[in-house]
Amino acid sequence: MTNILVRLFIKDYQNTEDHKIREQYGKLAGLTGIITNFLLFAMKVTVGILFNSIAIIADAVNNLSDSASSVVTLVGFKLSGKPADEKHPFGHARIEYIAGMIVSFIILVLGLQLAKSSFDKILAPEPTVFSYVTVGILAASILIKVWQCLFYRKIAKTIASSTLKATSADSLNDVIATTVVLIGTVISAFAGVHLDGYLGMAVAVFIMVSGVRLVIETANPLLGLPPTKKLVQELERRITGREEILGIHDLKVHSYGASACFATVHCEVSSQQDMMYIHDVIDAIEREVFREMNINLVIHMDPLVVNDQRANALKQQIQDFLSQLSPQIQMHDFRVVWGEEYSHIIFDIAVPFRFAYTDEQLEALISKKITELDNSYRLTLVIDHEGALSDDE
């Protein structure tokens, strides 16, 4: 069904790298959500009013919020496709994340309102009227929501959308919530107990927990997430594929949305190479990465002295010491300024944010080792912190 809708309404649907095609996927998802969720709301609210069930009405209002969320999603994808301008030089792609945040808050507020209504029903219970029509509509709702979940999940994976991923999770939550209402309705009818208010409260709590979780999930891209392992490995492969590049470090990736990615990296090259030639090599790498990966890459060149045997031996000694301290320590930009009285050893190290040593402890240990090697050595050390890579593709 999903493939049929995609092929029917999206021309060139396989070209998901095109931001216009991606926007069409988002519009399709939004319109589908608006129509199906409003249909579910209309059916459930009618049944809930006719048979005096606060739990079914709560579930209906939940579907109405999903319809409103789909409107936000639709508008978000439309606005995120706007090109860059003077006030927003990096484009508007992050509007999609803001849309996801709005959806999350709508869900949270709705849960609070339903909790109040359900609490009132618990304090003053009223009998509900059992009907097989109710059971049929709730069962149909579950099936539609299962399809919605799979529909959103597939499109989210196709266009790498955190907003639609959150919407898919919300649809799965709706499946569970409606199932609880259905089971409770049957139990109430045949056991003669008033569970309606409690079921409404259960749905409300479920919605609020889901809302809080979705707020956190949609906030993460706005705060900034680490790049995926797959993306980092592909960038490293393309950059170090040129024999002129001896190594890379300080790779940083900044995402301003699915179609607006920027990266910076330091590339180590031999100081004996012709700098004009190396500049051309770096330009070629930047153009290739933009053309093949749609990433605006900026490379900083770090010339290395590769024929100083004394400095190379000293570098190996320090590298061995750092490896003994922790295999997580990565050293780069090593150089030595030799002098008659003092020699300056200069290098950077990168460690994870959560590390066994503080920066002060680490610098003290390394300084002590440098002094043990030779009292005339003076250390200039820069400690960088690197976050873990995301496992998401």
C-alpha positions in Angstrom: 0.0 0.0 0.0 2.8 2.4 0.9 4.6 1.7 -2.4 1.4 2.3 -4.3 0.9 5.7 -2.7 4.5 6.7 -3.2 4.5 5.8 -6.9 1.1 7.3 -7.5 1.8 10.7 -5.9 5.6 11.2 -6.2 7.3 11.4 -9.5 11.0 10.4 -9.5 10.4 8.9 -6.1 13.7 7.1 -6.0 15.7 10.3 -6.1 15.5 10.9 -2.3 18.7 13.0 -2.3 16.8 15.8 -4.1 15.3 18.1 -1.4 12.2 18.7 -3.6 11.5 14.9 -3.7 12.1 14.7 0.0 9.6 17.5 0.5 7.0 15.6 -1.6 7.5 12.5 0.7 6.8 14.7 3.7 3.7 16.2 2.1 2.4 12.8 1.3 2.9 11.6 4.9 1.3 14.7 6.3 -1.8 14.6 4.0 -2.2 10.8 4.7 -2.0 11.5 8.4 -4.6 14.3 8.3 -7.1 12.3 6.4 -6.8 8.9 8.3 -6.6 10.4 11.8 -9.5 12.8 11.3 -11.6 9.8 10.0 -10.7 7.9 13.2 -11.5 10.9 15.4 -14.9 11.3 13.8 -15.8 7.6 14.2 -14.6 7.3 17.8 -16.0 10.6 19.1 -19.4 9.7 17.7 -19.3 6.3 19.4 -17.9 7.7 22.6 -20.7 10.3 22.9 -23.4 7.8 21.9 -22.3 5.2 24.5 -21.0 7.6 27.2 -17.4 6.4 27.2 -14.7 8.8 28.3 -12.0 6.3 27.4 -13.2 6.2 23.8 -13.6 10.0 23.7 -10.0 10.3 25.0 -8.8 7.9 22.3 -10.7 10.0 19.7 -9.2 13.3 20.9 -5.8 11.5 20.7 -6.5 10.9 17.0 -7.5 14.5 16.6 -4.2 15.6 18.0 -2.5 13.2 15.5 -4.4 14.9 12.7 -3.2 18.3 14.0 0.3 17.0 14.3 0.1 15.9 10.6 -0.8 19.5 9.7 2.3 20.7 11.6 4.4 18.0 9.8 3.0 19.1 6.4 3.7 22.8 7.0 7.1 21.9 8.5 8.2 20.0 5.4 6.9 22.8 3.2 8.9 25.5 5.0 12.0 23.3 5.5 12.3 23.2 1.7 12.8 26.9 1.3 16.2 27.9 0.0 18.8 29.8 2.0 18.4 33.6 2.3 20.2 36.5 3.9 18.8 35.9 7.3 19.2 32.1 7.1 22.4 31.4 5.1 22.3 27.7 6.1 18.8 27.2 4.8 15.5 26.3 6.6 15.9 22.5 6.9 15.8 22.6 10.7 12.2 23.8 10.6 11.4 20.1 10.2 12.9 19.5 13.7 10.9 22.4 15.1 7.8 20.9 13.6 8.6 17.6 15.4 9.0 19.5 18.6 5.6 21.2 18.2 4.0 17.8 17.6 5.6 16.5 20.8 4.2 19.4 22.8 0.7 18.9 21.3 0.8 15.3 22.4 2.0 16.3 25.9 -0.7 19.0 26.5 -3.4 16.7 25.2 -2.4 14.0 27.7 -2.7 16.4 30.6 -6.2 17.5 29.5 -7.3 13.9 29.1 -5.9 13.0 32.5 -8.1 15.7 34.1 -11.3 14.5 32.4 -10.5 10.9 33.3 -9.9 11.8 36.9 -13.3 13.5 37.1 -14.9 10.3 35.6 -13.1 8.2 38.3 -14.5 10.4 41.1 -18.0 10.3 39.6 -18.3 7.1 37.5 -21.1 6.8 35.0 -22.2 3.5 33.4 -21.2 3.0 29.8 -23.3 1.3 27.2 -21.7 -1.8 25.5 -22.1 -2.2 21.7 -20.5 -4.4 19.1 -20.3 -1.3 17.0 -17.9 0.1 19.5 -15.8 -3.1 19.4 -15.8 -3.1 15.6 -14.7 0.6 15.4 -11.9 0.1 17.9 -10.6 -3.0 16.2 -10.7 -1.2 12.8 -8.8 1.7 14.5 -6.1 -0.6 15.7 -5.6 -2.0 12.1 -5.4 1.5 10.6 -2.9 2.6 13.2 -0.7 -0.4 12.6 -0.7 0.5 8.9 0.1 4.1 9.8 3.0 3.0 11.9 4.5 0.9 9.1 3.8 3.7 6.5 5.5 6.4 8.5 8.4 4.2 9.5 9.1 3.3 5.8 9.0 6.9 4.6 11.1 8.0 7.6 13.8 5.5 6.7 13.6 6.4 3.0 14.2 10.1 3.6 16.0 9.9 7.0 13.4 12.0 8.8 13.4 12.3 12.6 10.0 13.9 12.5 8.4 11.0 10.7 10.3 8.5 12.9 8.7 10.2 15.9 5.3 10.1 14.2 5.7 6.4 13.5 6.5 5.8 17.2 3.4 7.8 18.2 1.2 5.6 15.9 2.5 2.5 17.6 1.7 4.1 21.0 -1.9 4.7 19.7 -2.1 1.0 18.8 -1.3 0.0 22.4 -3.6 2.7 23.8 -6.6 1.7 21.7 -6.0 -2.0 22.5 -6.1 -1.2 26.2 -9.4 0.7 25.7 -10.9 -2.2 23.6 -9.9 -4.8 26.2 -11.2 -2.6 29.0 -14.5 -2.0 27.2 -15.1 -5.8 26.9 -14.2 -6.5 30.5 -16.4 -3.7 31.8 -19.4 -5.0 29.8 -19.1 -8.6 30.9 -17.7 -8.2 34.5 -20.0 -5.3 35.4 -17.2 -3.0 36.7 -16.8 0.7 35.9 -13.3 0.8 34.3 -14.0 3.7 31.9 -12.4 6.5 34.0 -9.3 4.3 34.8 -8.9 3.3 31.2 -9.1 7.0 30.2 -6.4 7.8 32.8 -4.2 4.9 31.5 -4.5 6.3 28.0 -3.7 9.8 29.2 -0.6 8.7 31.1 0.5 6.7 28.1 0.1 9.8 26.0 2.0 12.1 28.4 4.9 9.6 28.7 5.1 9.4 24.9 5.0 13.2 24.7 7.9 13.6 27.1 9.9 11.0 25.2 9.2 12.6 21.8 10.2 16.1 23.2 13.6 14.7 24.1 14.0 12.8 20.8 13.0 15.9 18.6 15.2 18.2 20.7 18.4 16.2 20.1 18.8 17.2 16.4 18.4 20.9 17.4 21.0 20.6 20.1 23.4 18.7 17.7 24.0 15.0 17.3 27.3 13.2 16.5 27.7 12.0 12.9 26.9 8.4 12.1 29.7 5.8 11.9 28.7 5.1 8.3 29.1 8.8 7.3 32.5 9.2 9.1 33.9 6.0 7.5 32.8 7.2 4.1 34.3 10.6 4.6 37.6 9.1 5.8 37.7 6.7 2.9 37.3 9.5 0.4 39.8 11.8 2.0 42.5 9.3 2.8 42.1 7.6 -0.6 44.5 10.2 -1.9 48.1 9.2 -1.3 49.1 12.8 -0.5 46.9 12.7 2.7 49.0 11.1 5.5 46.2 11.3 8.1 43.2 13.2 9.3 41.9 14.4 12.6 39.4 16.9 14.2 36.6 15.8 11.8 33.5 17.8 12.8 30.1 17.4 11.1 27.3 20.0 11.5 23.8 19.2 10.3 21.3 22.0 9.5 18.8 19.5 8.3 18.7 16.4 6.1 19.8 18.3 3.0 22.2 20.8 4.6 25.3 19.2 6.0 28.7 21.0 6.7 32.0 19.4 7.8 35.5 20.5 8.7 38.6 18.3 9.0 42.3 18.7 9.4 44.5 16.8 6.8 48.1 15.9 7.5 50.4 16.3 4.5 54.2 16.2 4.0 55.9 19.6 4.4 58.1 18.5 1.4 55.2 18.5 -1.0 54.6 21.4 -3.2 51.9 23.5 -1.4 50.2 24.6 -4.6 49.8 21.0 -5.7 48.5 20.0 -2.3 46.0 22.9 -2.5 44.7 21.5 -5.8 44.4 18.0 -4.2 42.4 19.4 -1.3 40.1 21.4 -3.6 39.4 18.2 -5.6 38.5 16.3 -2.4 36.1 19.0 -1.3 34.4 19.1 -4.7 34.1 15.3 -4.8 32.6 15.1 -1.3 30.0 17.8 -2.1 29.2 16.1 -5.5 28.9 12.6 -4.2 27.8 13.1 -0.5 26.1 16.6 -0.6 28.4 17.7 2.2 30.0 21.1 2.3 33.5 20.1 3.4 36.3 22.5 4.4 39.8 21.0 4.8 42.5 22.6 7.0 46.0 21.5 5.9 48.5 20.5 8.5 52.1 20.2 7.1 54.2 17.5 8.8 58.0 17.2 8.9 58.4 13.6 7.9 62.2 13.3 7.5 63.3 14.3 11.0 64.4 11.0 12.5 65.0 12.4 15.9 61.5 13.9 16.1 60.0 10.7 14.7 61.7 8.6 17.4 60.5 11.0 20.1 57.0 10.9 18.7 57.0 7.1 18.9 58.1 7.2 22.5 55.3 9.5 23.5 52.8 7.6 21.4 53.7 4.4 23.3 53.3 6.1 26.6 49.9 7.4 25.6 48.8 4.0 24.5 49.8 2.6 27.9 47.7 5.3 29.6 44.7 4.5 27.4 44.1 3.2 23.9 41.4 5.9 23.6 43.9 8.7 23.4 44.6 9.9 19.9 47.6 12.1 19.2 48.0 14.4 16.2 49.8 17.6 15.0 53.1 16.5 16.6 56.1 18.7 16.0 59.3 19.7 17.8 61.1 23.1 17.8 64.6 22.2 18.6 66.7 24.7 20.6 70.1 24.9 22.3 68.9 25.2 25.8 65.2 24.1 25.5 63.2 22.2 22.9 59.5 22.6 22.6 57.4 19.6 22.0 54.0 20.5 20.6 51.0 18.2 19.9 47.3 17.7 20.4 45.5 14.8 21.9 41.8 13.8 21.5 39.9 11.9 24.3 36.3 11.0 24.9 34.1 13.4 26.9 33.8 10.7 29.7 37.4 9.8 30.3 39.3 8.2 33.2 41.4 11.3 33.7 40.6 15.0 34.0 42.4 17.3 31.6 44.6 18.5 34.4 45.5 15.0 35.5 46.2 14.0 31.9 48.5 17.0 31.2 50.4 16.4 34.5 51.1 12.8 33.6 52.2 13.6 30.1 54.4 16.5 31.4 56.0 14.3 33.9 56.8 11.7 31.2 58.3 14.4 28.9 60.5 15.7 31.7 61.7 12.1 32.4 62.8 11.7 28.8 64.8 14.9 28.9 64.9 17.9 31.4 65.3 20.3 28.5 62.0 19.4 26.9 59.1 21.8 27.3 55.5 20.7 26.5 52.7 22.6 24.8 49.6 20.4 24.8 46.1 20.9 23.6 43.4 18.5 24.8 40.3 18.0 22.6 37.2 16.1 23.4 35.4 13.9 21.0 31.8 12.5 21.4 30.8 9.0 20.5 29.5 8.3 17.0 25.8 7.6 16.4 24.9 4.1 15.4 22.1 5.3 13.2 22.5 5.1 9.5 
